[in-house]
């Protein structure tokens, strides 16, 4: 598992890169769930259960998900991680299937928890000024979720889905990577990737404007 750490950190960012995909692949809501979109604004209307389902289903089954994890599995194949699976086609299939399976489980768990706890799965851009306060707001959204009523709550959906899906995945990982501790590492890495994705989404609109001004 340790050899997988650099690759696992790419998960949430790589599968969100979809600037070249047609707009028809977007979920049918006002919210665009891409790493290049600015997120939503504070005070936006709450999402219904169907809109939350659309977001999680998109994160689970959009073409960019399959393409992104194909790339990630390729990197794992190059590293031969986990080594017990080898570098053949069978090993690649196991890596690719595991990556897709963890993502699918996570989005399914997250949708259920978001619905029960009334959490909002969208990313909200900070209303503060300054790099530090904005970065803090972006990173905190990994652990603190916006609620349907406009408040804040511990991000049960995001956190528990990361660790739950990771622990389940250890059931089919090779023996050297199937401990509870490995699952905790895997889940923590998924959350670390979420943090990087949030930071990028917070500042990308500013970077894009500066690039256009040039």
Secondary structure by P-SEA (a helix, b strand, c coil): cccaaaaaaaccccccccccccccccccccccccccccccccccccccaaaaaaaaaaacccaaaaaaaaaaaaaaaaacccccccccaaaaaaaaaaaaaaaaaaaaaaaaaaaaacccccccccccccaaaaaaaaaacccbbbccccccccaaaaaaaaaaaaaaaacccccccccaaaaaaaaaaaaaaaaaaaaaaacaaaaaaaaaac
